């Protein structure tokens, strides 16, 4: 598990080093996520999406999406890819906001019923 976090950090760090204003743009994430699944670029997409997902899991107060515990890394990435494909305007945002928005749209949290 430590290796996974280390690799996720390296992937994230590699994104931010050359990105304007210190963040990855949605257009770059889309390019990576649309690469063939056997490539390093797709692996970078997978690491970025899973890193955002797992980061939110660490902070229970930040529950903006509620993916089921059995969700796979590929399912998370597929949700983001579908979100980018459905609306071309979303890639104009920062990649981290795009991932959060995609996961929120795909895995919304249940709203407690009020009596």
C-alpha angles and dihedrals in degrees: 000000000000090000090054092054092046092051091045090053092049092050091049092046091050090054096050099045095076101023121111114256091006099286140093118250123228091241090062092047090050091052091051095044093049092055118106111281093242094060133095089239091061089046089055089052091049092049093048095050094044091045091055091046094049093044090059091048089061092061110056090188090063096063101148094142131029112205112179116258091247094056112127129224089247092053091052091049092045089053090054093045091051091048091053092047094050095056121024091194093069093071089069089073128080111281094240092055090045091055093048091048092048094049091045091052093046099039108028118180117246113255111228114244115249122214 
